[in-house]
Amino acid sequence: MGDKSSRLPGFYKRPLTERVDIVAEWANLNDDDKTVLLGQGLSNELADKMIENTLGTFALPLGIAVNFLVNGRDYLIPMAVEEPSVVAAVSNAAKKIRAGGGFHTSATNPVMIGQIQVLDIPDMDVAINAINANKADLLETANCCDKVIVNLGGGALDIVPRPFPDTPVGPMLVVHLHFDTRDAMGANAINTALESLAPEIARLTNCRTNLRILSNLADQRTATARCTIPADQLATEDYSGQEVAKLIEEANAFAVVDPYRAATHNKGIMNGIDAVCIATGNDWRAVEAGAHSFAAKDGRYQALTDWHVDDNGDLYGEITLPMAVGMVGGATKVHPTARTAMKILAVQSAPELAQVMAAVGLAQNLAAINALATVGIQKGHMALHARQVAMAAGAPEALIQFVADQLVAERRIHVDRAKEILKGNR
C-alpha cells in the first residue's frame, strides 16, 4: 500500500458510482463489496438476527475521508454520519496536516479493565491482603475463560484492589482486572473472566460480591495522535498563517479552562471518531463514554486536545484518549458494510485501528476550531446544511442545489424560506 496516495483531488465532484470504482481499485474490493456499498448492505433478514423486535434497517450516508497520512502510510477513512460538512472538513484538515508530514501516532497495548464490587467487608485490610496474596491464582482463573486470546499473547495481566471505605452503602472494595484483549474490543472476554473470578474473590475475602462488569473508562488502552502544521498552510485571505495558528491556540485554551466550551470542543472530536466507529461496526457509545470520562480524569472536564504554537511558529496538535475498538467479533464481522469498511481501512490490528481513529479525531477538531477562529462555523457548514433544508422543504432533485444556493446567498437558511423559493419556481 506504500505506493497508494489518499490524495484524491476532485473526488467529491465525481458521480457516486465512479467514487465507488476509485475506492474499489484503491482497496482491492471485489464486485460483492461494491454491491454492498451501492445497495443497502444490511438485509432485513440479517438485521432480524442481530437485534430483537426488528422492523427493518436504518441507513446512514457512508462517506470517505481523504488525504490521511498516518505514520507514513496513506489511508482512506470510511465514515458513517448524517451531519453535513463532517467528511469534507476532516479531509481538508488532513490535507493541511499532510503538508507537515502527516500524523504520528502510537497506542498502548489493548488492556481493558473489568470491575468486581465487593461488599459486607468485616476488615478492609484483611480482604485486600487476601487478594494480593493470591494474585497469581486469580490471574490463572481469569485466563481459563478465553484460551484463544491467551494463545495470541493476551489475557489477564494484573489484579488491583481499590478500597472505598465510605460509600452510601458502607465500605466497598472494587477489584480491577487488567486484561489484554488483543484485537477484540473485549467486553465479552472481560465479563466472562469476571464471572469466573467473583466466587473466588468472595471466598478469599469472606465477603459478598455484587456487580461484575467491564469499565468503559479504558484508561489503560489509549491512542495518541500528534501533528505539526506549517503556519503557511493556515493562511487565509484575511489572516496570516501565524495569526491563524495563534487563534487556534487561543480556541483550545478556552476548552481547557471552561467545561461548557470543552463539551462542544470534544463533541467535534467525536464527530469524526464516532463516524469511523459506526462505519466499522464498533461500539461508538463505549468509545464516547470512555472519551468524556477521560476528559474529566483530573477532576474537571476539559479539552482532549492540545493545540499550541511551537518554537518555529508552526501549529502543533496532540490528542490522547481511550480507544476500546476491535476488528474481530460483534457487528464488525457480521454487518456487510462494516466488513467492507474494514477492507478499505486495511488495518492489521486493533491498536492500529485505534491510532487511525485518534488521527481522525485530531483532524476533525482542527477543522472545527480553525473555522470557529476565522470565518465562523456557519459559513462552510451552513452552505452544506442548506441542501438538507431544501430537501426538508420538499424540493425535487432538480431544484435542490438551486434552492440551497439562494438560501446561502440570502443567509436565510430556513425551511420556511426554502418553501417560498419553491413556490416562486413552480
Backbone torsions as a table, in degrees:
resi	resn	phi	psi	omega
1	MET	NA	-6.2	-175.5
2	GLY	-61.0	-25.9	-177.4
3	ASP	-90.2	0.8	-178.5
4	LYS	-96.2	137.9	179.1
5	SER	-112.8	137.6	176.5
6	SER	-85.8	4.3	171.2
7	ARG	-77.2	110.0	-178.9
8	LEU	-125.7	75.8	-176.0
9	PRO	-57.6	136.4	178.0
10	GLY	73.7	10.7	-176.9
11	PHE	-56.7	-40.8	-176.1
12	TYR	-67.7	-19.0	-179.6
13	LYS	-82.9	-14.5	-176.6
14	ARG	-75.2	151.7	171.3
15	PRO	-61.8	154.0	-174.5
16	LEU	-54.7	-44.9	-177.8
17	THR	-64.4	-34.4	176.9
18	GLU	-66.4	-40.3	177.9
19	ARG	-58.8	-43.6	178.9
20	VAL	-61.8	-41.7	179.1
21	ASP	-62.1	-41.6	-179.6
22	ILE	-63.9	-46.3	-179.7
23	VAL	-67.6	-37.5	179.5
24	ALA	-61.9	-41.8	178.0
25	GLU	-67.5	-40.9	-178.3
26	TRP	-62.7	-42.2	-172.9
27	ALA	-103.3	8.0	-179.3
28	ASN	56.8	44.4	177.8
29	LEU	-79.9	149.4	177.8
30	ASN	-96.1	-179.7	-177.1
31	ASP	-63.3	-34.4	178.0
32	ASP	-63.7	-41.2	178.2
33	ASP	-62.7	-42.4	179.8
34	LYS	-63.8	-37.5	177.4
35	THR	-63.4	-40.1	177.4
36	VAL	-60.3	-43.2	-178.3
37	LEU	-69.3	-39.5	-175.0
38	LEU	-84.0	-26.1	175.0
39	GLY	-98.4	-167.1	172.9
40	GLN	-93.9	111.3	-169.0
41	GLY	-60.1	-33.4	-175.5
42	LEU	-95.8	115.2	178.1
43	SER	-77.6	158.4	176.4
44	ASN	-61.8	-34.2	-179.1
45	GLU	-64.8	-43.1	179.1
46	LEU	-71.2	-40.5	178.3
47	ALA	-58.2	-37.8	-178.6
48	ASP	-64.0	-24.6	179.3
49	LYS	-89.8	-16.3	-175.1
50	MET	-83.7	-40.1	-179.7
51	ILE	-133.9	-178.5	-176.2
52	GLU	-98.0	156.4	174.0
53	ASN	55.2	37.8	-174.9
54	THR	-64.1	138.4	173.4
55	LEU	-111.9	-18.3	-175.9
56	GLY	161.7	-148.9	178.8
57	THR	-127.8	163.7	179.0
58	PHE	-127.0	115.9	-174.7
59	ALA	-94.4	147.7	171.8
60	LEU	-122.4	151.9	173.0
61	PRO	-62.3	137.1	175.8
62	LEU	-111.8	116.8	-179.3
63	GLY	-116.1	174.8	178.1
64	ILE	-124.0	123.9	172.5
65	ALA	-88.6	134.9	-176.1
66	VAL	-112.1	175.4	173.7
67	ASN	79.5	7.4	-175.4
68	PHE	-82.0	123.2	174.2
69	LEU	-121.9	110.8	-175.0
70	VAL	-122.6	119.0	-177.8
71	ASN	51.2	39.7	176.1
72	GLY	82.7	1.3	-179.4
73	ARG	-116.5	140.6	178.6
74	ASP	-85.0	139.2	177.2
75	TYR	-130.9	141.5	161.6
76	LEU	-98.9	132.7	-170.3
77	ILE	-109.5	111.7	174.8
78	PRO	-74.4	133.8	-177.8
79	MET	-136.4	125.2	176.0
80	ALA	-104.6	113.0	-173.8
81	VAL	-158.7	147.2	-178.7
82	GLU	-99.0	-10.1	-172.9
83	GLU	-87.0	126.6	178.5
84	PRO	-63.4	151.8	172.6
85	SER	82.2	-12.4	-178.5
86	VAL	-62.8	-50.8	-176.3
87	VAL	-68.6	-43.3	178.9
88	ALA	-62.5	-42.9	-176.7
89	ALA	-66.5	-43.6	-177.6
90	VAL	-69.5	-33.9	177.9
91	SER	-66.2	-40.3	178.8
92	ASN	-66.2	-41.4	178.0
93	ALA	-64.7	-40.7	179.6
94	ALA	-62.9	-32.1	177.5
95	LYS	-65.3	-43.0	177.4
96	LYS	-63.5	-42.4	-178.9
97	ILE	-67.7	-34.8	178.1
98	ARG	-58.7	-36.7	-178.9
99	ALA	-64.1	-20.7	177.6
100	GLY	-100.8	15.8	178.6
101	GLY	101.8	3.3	177.2
102	GLY	81.8	-164.2	-178.0
103	PHE	-91.6	144.1	171.5
104	HIS	-117.8	120.0	-170.3
105	THR	-127.6	161.6	175.5
106	SER	-153.0	164.2	177.3
107	ALA	-148.5	149.8	172.6
108	THR	-76.0	172.9	170.7
109	ASN	-63.0	151.0	-175.0
110	PRO	-77.1	70.8	-176.3
111	VAL	-96.8	117.4	176.7
112	MET	-97.4	159.9	179.3
113	ILE	-114.0	128.9	171.0
114	GLY	-111.2	150.3	-175.7
115	GLN	-125.4	137.8	171.5
116	ILE	-120.8	126.5	-179.9
117	GLN	-90.5	124.4	-178.6
118	VAL	-115.7	130.1	-175.1
119	LEU	-131.6	177.1	-178.3
120	ASP	54.6	59.5	-171.8
121	ILE	-99.0	111.2	179.1
122	PRO	-66.7	-39.9	-177.7
123	ASP	-147.3	111.9	-174.8
124	MET	-61.2	-44.4	-177.9
125	ASP	-64.0	-39.9	179.2
126	VAL	-63.5	-42.2	-179.7
127	ALA	-63.7	-45.6	-179.9
128	ILE	-63.2	-44.2	-179.6
129	ASN	-62.3	-38.3	179.8
130	ALA	-63.8	-39.9	178.9
131	ILE	-67.5	-46.8	-178.9
132	ASN	-63.4	-37.5	-178.3
133	ALA	-69.3	-23.9	-176.5
134	ASN	-113.1	22.6	-173.9
135	LYS	-58.7	-43.2	-177.5
136	ALA	-60.6	-43.4	179.5
137	ASP	-66.9	-37.9	179.8
138	LEU	-65.9	-40.5	177.4
139	LEU	-63.5	-38.3	178.4
140	GLU	-64.7	-41.4	176.9
141	THR	-60.6	-43.7	-179.6
142	ALA	-63.9	-32.4	-177.3
143	ASN	-80.0	-10.7	-178.6
144	CYS	-72.8	-15.9	-170.3
145	CYS	-85.0	-27.3	-175.2
146	ASP	-140.6	82.6	-177.2
147	LYS	-67.0	-26.7	179.7
148	VAL	-62.9	-49.7	179.2
149	ILE	-63.1	-41.7	179.5
150	VAL	-61.9	-43.0	180.0
151	ASN	-67.2	-23.1	177.5
152	LEU	-85.8	1.4	177.8
153	GLY	102.0	3.8	178.4
154	GLY	-99.4	-158.3	178.0
155	GLY	114.4	-170.7	-174.9
156	ALA	-69.4	132.9	-177.5
157	LEU	-114.5	-34.4	-175.0
158	ASP	-160.4	155.1	172.9
159	ILE	-123.5	124.5	-174.1
160	VAL	-127.1	111.4	176.1
161	PRO	-78.8	134.7	-179.5
162	ARG	-126.3	105.9	-176.7
163	PRO	-79.4	138.3	170.9
164	PHE	-126.3	87.6	-171.2
165	PRO	-67.7	-21.4	-174.8
166	ASP	-132.5	99.2	176.7
167	THR	-126.4	170.6	178.8
168	PRO	-60.2	-16.1	178.7
169	VAL	-116.9	21.4	178.7
170	GLY	95.4	-173.1	-179.2
171	PRO	-58.4	141.1	-179.0
172	MET	-139.6	139.8	173.3
173	LEU	-116.2	127.7	177.1
174	VAL	-111.0	120.6	-177.5
175	VAL	-100.7	121.9	179.3
176	HIS	-96.0	133.9	170.1
177	LEU	-107.6	121.9	173.9
178	HIS	-95.2	124.3	-169.8
179	PHE	-138.6	121.1	177.7
180	ASP	-80.1	115.7	-173.9
181	THR	-98.9	6.7	178.4
182	ARG	56.1	-123.3	-175.1
183	ASP	-91.9	5.9	176.1
184	ALA	-94.1	152.6	168.9
185	MET	-60.9	-43.0	165.3
186	GLY	101.5	2.6	-177.2
187	ALA	-58.1	-46.8	-178.1
188	ASN	-66.1	-40.9	179.8
189	ALA	-62.5	-45.6	180.0
190	ILE	-62.6	-49.4	-175.7
191	ASN	-64.7	-36.0	176.7
192	THR	-65.8	-42.4	178.6
193	ALA	-62.9	-39.7	179.9
194	LEU	-65.1	-38.9	178.4
195	GLU	-60.4	-37.0	-179.9
196	SER	-76.2	-29.4	-177.9
197	LEU	-78.3	-34.5	-171.0
198	ALA	-53.8	-48.0	179.3
199	PRO	-61.6	-34.9	178.7
200	GLU	-67.8	-41.6	178.2
201	ILE	-62.5	-43.5	179.6
202	ALA	-61.7	-42.1	-178.7
203	ARG	-67.4	-45.1	-177.2
204	LEU	-66.1	-35.9	-174.3
205	THR	-96.5	-10.7	-174.2
206	ASN	57.9	39.3	-179.3
207	CYS	-126.1	-178.2	179.7
208	ARG	-110.2	136.1	175.6
209	THR	-101.9	147.6	178.1
210	ASN	-121.1	-101.4	-175.1
211	LEU	-67.9	142.3	175.4
212	ARG	-136.2	102.8	-170.0
213	ILE	-159.0	148.8	176.6
214	LEU	-67.3	161.8	172.7
215	SER	-105.4	136.2	174.7
216	ASN	-84.3	-4.7	170.0
217	LEU	-83.9	79.1	-172.9
218	ALA	-86.1	63.9	-173.9
219	ASP	-77.8	-2.2	171.2
220	GLN	-93.9	-0.2	-175.7
221	ARG	-131.3	76.5	-174.4
222	THR	-111.4	159.6	173.4
223	ALA	-127.0	144.4	-178.6
224	THR	-126.8	137.9	173.2
225	ALA	-130.2	139.8	179.3
226	ARG	-132.7	155.1	174.4
227	CYS	-158.9	159.1	171.8
228	THR	-129.7	126.6	-178.3
229	ILE	-108.5	122.1	175.3
230	PRO	-57.0	135.0	-174.5
231	ALA	-56.0	-35.3	-176.6
232	ASP	-64.9	-19.4	177.3
233	GLN	-72.2	-15.2	-175.6
234	LEU	-99.1	-4.9	-175.3
235	ALA	-64.3	144.1	176.1
236	THR	-127.1	-179.2	177.2
237	GLU	-62.1	-30.3	-173.4
238	ASP	-102.0	-18.3	-174.7
239	TYR	-134.1	146.5	169.9
240	SER	-74.4	162.5	178.7
241	GLY	-59.9	-38.9	-179.8
242	GLN	-65.0	-37.2	178.8
243	GLU	-66.7	-42.3	179.8
244	VAL	-64.5	-42.0	179.2
245	ALA	-58.2	-41.6	179.4
246	LYS	-67.2	-40.4	178.2
247	LEU	-62.6	-38.6	178.8
248	ILE	-68.5	-40.1	176.2
249	GLU	-59.2	-43.1	179.2
250	GLU	-66.3	-38.5	178.7
251	ALA	-63.2	-40.7	179.5
252	ASN	-66.7	-39.4	179.8
253	ALA	-60.6	-35.9	176.7
254	PHE	-57.0	-44.5	-177.7
255	ALA	-77.0	-17.6	175.9
256	VAL	-75.9	-36.9	-173.3
257	VAL	-94.8	-22.1	-171.2
258	ASP	-122.6	112.4	-179.1
259	PRO	-59.6	-30.2	179.4
260	TYR	-64.1	-40.8	176.6
261	ARG	-75.0	-38.5	-176.8
262	ALA	-59.8	-36.2	-179.4
263	ALA	-60.8	-42.2	-179.7
264	THR	-76.0	-37.7	175.9
265	HIS	-57.1	-48.9	-178.3
266	ASN	-73.0	-29.9	174.2
267	LYS	-59.4	-39.6	177.7
268	GLY	-61.9	-38.0	174.8
269	ILE	-60.5	-46.6	-175.5
270	MET	-72.8	-19.4	171.7
271	ASN	-51.1	-43.4	-178.9
272	GLY	-79.1	-47.8	-175.6
273	ILE	-64.8	-44.7	179.0
274	ASP	-59.5	-41.0	-177.3
275	ALA	-62.6	-36.1	176.9
276	VAL	-74.0	-39.0	176.5
277	CYS	-57.5	-47.6	-178.0
278	ILE	-65.4	-43.3	-179.1
279	ALA	-61.5	-33.4	-176.7
280	THR	-97.9	5.6	177.3
281	GLY	75.8	20.9	178.1
282	ASN	-89.5	164.7	-175.8
283	ASP	-82.9	92.7	-176.3
284	TRP	-69.2	-26.1	177.7
285	ARG	-67.0	-38.9	178.0
286	ALA	-64.5	-42.2	-179.7
287	VAL	-67.3	-41.1	175.5
288	GLU	-58.5	-49.3	-178.3
289	ALA	-59.5	-43.5	179.9
290	GLY	-63.6	-43.9	-177.9
291	ALA	-63.4	-48.3	-175.0
292	HIS	-71.0	-35.3	177.0
293	SER	-70.1	-35.0	177.0
294	PHE	-65.5	-34.2	179.0
295	ALA	-64.3	-19.0	-179.8
296	ALA	-107.5	15.8	-172.1
297	LYS	-63.6	-23.8	-179.8
298	ASP	-93.2	12.5	177.3
299	GLY	94.4	-3.6	177.5
300	ARG	-145.6	131.9	-177.6
301	TYR	-69.7	130.1	-177.4
302	GLN	-151.0	178.2	-178.0
303	ALA	-59.3	143.0	174.7
304	LEU	-83.6	-10.0	-175.6
305	THR	-111.2	162.4	168.5
306	ASP	-128.1	118.6	171.9
307	TRP	-120.0	126.1	175.4
308	HIS	-151.2	159.3	177.1
309	VAL	-79.7	125.9	-177.1
310	ASP	-85.4	-177.1	-175.1
311	ASP	-64.5	-21.3	178.8
312	ASN	-89.1	-2.2	-177.4
313	GLY	87.1	5.3	177.5
314	ASP	-91.4	171.1	-176.9
315	LEU	-99.9	122.7	177.9
316	TYR	-106.1	135.8	178.4
317	GLY	-131.7	147.2	-179.6
318	GLU	-151.3	144.5	174.3
319	ILE	-140.6	140.9	169.7
320	THR	-134.9	132.1	177.9
321	LEU	-156.7	157.7	175.6
322	PRO	-62.9	142.1	-178.2
323	MET	-143.1	81.9	-178.6
324	ALA	-88.4	79.7	179.7
325	VAL	-124.3	152.9	-178.1
326	GLY	-132.7	169.8	176.5
327	MET	-126.6	8.7	173.1
328	VAL	-130.8	147.9	176.4
329	GLY	81.5	166.3	176.4
330	GLY	62.8	-155.5	-177.0
331	ALA	-66.1	-21.7	179.8
332	THR	-56.1	-35.6	-179.1
333	LYS	-99.2	-15.3	-174.4
334	VAL	-95.9	-43.1	-174.1
335	HIS	-77.5	122.3	-176.6
336	PRO	-58.0	-39.5	-179.3
337	THR	-69.4	-37.4	176.7
338	ALA	-62.9	-41.2	178.1
339	ARG	-62.0	-41.7	179.1
340	THR	-67.6	-40.0	177.2
341	ALA	-60.4	-39.5	178.1
342	MET	-66.6	-33.4	175.3
343	LYS	-63.8	-41.3	-180.0
344	ILE	-65.1	-43.4	179.0
345	LEU	-67.2	-39.6	177.9
346	ALA	55.1	39.8	174.9
347	VAL	-79.1	152.6	-175.0
348	GLN	-102.0	-10.4	-177.5
349	SER	-157.0	163.1	176.7
350	ALA	-63.4	-41.5	176.4
351	PRO	-61.4	-34.5	176.7
352	GLU	-65.9	-42.7	176.5
353	LEU	-60.0	-42.2	179.3
354	ALA	-61.4	-40.4	-179.4
355	GLN	-67.2	-40.3	177.6
356	VAL	-62.7	-42.1	179.4
357	MET	-64.7	-38.5	177.3
358	ALA	-62.7	-39.7	177.6
359	ALA	-63.2	-41.7	177.8
360	VAL	-61.8	-43.3	178.9
361	GLY	-61.5	-41.3	179.8
362	LEU	-66.0	-42.8	179.7
363	ALA	-66.5	-40.7	-179.8
364	GLN	-63.3	-38.9	178.5
365	ASN	-66.4	-42.4	177.4
366	LEU	-59.0	-45.0	-179.1
367	ALA	-57.5	-43.6	-176.9
368	ALA	-68.3	-50.4	-174.5
369	ILE	-75.9	-25.3	173.7
370	ASN	-63.6	-46.0	178.4
371	ALA	-65.6	-46.1	-178.4
372	LEU	-58.4	-40.4	-173.3
373	ALA	-82.0	-10.2	-177.7
374	THR	-119.7	-86.2	-174.8
375	VAL	-82.8	-11.3	-172.8
376	GLY	92.2	153.7	-172.2
377	ILE	-70.3	-24.9	-169.7
378	GLN	-77.3	-29.9	-169.5
379	LYS	-57.0	-57.7	-179.1
380	GLY	-76.6	-43.2	-176.0
381	HIS	-62.9	-45.1	-175.2
382	MET	-70.2	-29.1	175.8
383	ALA	-61.5	-38.8	177.8
384	LEU	-78.1	-36.0	179.5
385	HIS	-65.3	-28.3	-177.3
386	ALA	-58.6	-31.8	178.6
387	ARG	-64.9	-39.7	177.8
388	GLN	-65.6	-38.1	178.8
389	VAL	-64.2	-42.8	178.3
390	ALA	-60.3	-42.1	178.8
391	MET	-66.5	-40.1	179.9
392	ALA	-63.8	-27.9	179.2
393	ALA	-81.5	-4.8	177.0
394	GLY	94.9	18.1	-180.0
395	ALA	-65.2	131.7	173.4
396	PRO	-68.4	161.5	-173.5
397	GLU	-54.3	-38.8	-176.7
398	ALA	-65.9	-21.3	-176.3
399	LEU	-109.0	-3.4	-175.0
400	ILE	-56.7	-51.8	-176.5
401	GLN	-67.7	-37.4	178.2
402	PHE	-59.7	-47.9	-180.0
403	VAL	-64.8	-44.0	-179.6
404	ALA	-59.9	-44.4	-179.3
405	ASP	-61.9	-39.3	-179.2
406	GLN	-69.8	-39.0	177.4
407	LEU	-59.8	-44.4	-179.2
408	VAL	-65.7	-43.5	-178.8
409	ALA	-60.5	-37.6	-179.5
410	GLU	-84.9	-11.6	-174.2
411	ARG	56.9	36.1	178.1
412	ARG	-127.1	78.9	-173.5
413	ILE	-94.0	78.4	-177.7
414	HIS	-133.5	149.3	-179.2
415	VAL	-61.8	-40.6	-179.1
416	ASP	-60.0	-43.1	179.5
417	ARG	-67.5	-37.9	178.2
418	ALA	-60.9	-39.4	178.6
419	LYS	-65.2	-37.7	177.6
420	GLU	-63.3	-43.1	179.0
421	ILE	-61.9	-42.1	179.3
422	LEU	-62.6	-41.4	-179.9
423	LYS	-60.5	-38.9	-178.3
424	GLY	-73.4	-8.6	-178.3
425	ASN	-116.9	24.2	178.8
426	ARG	-110.2	NA	NA
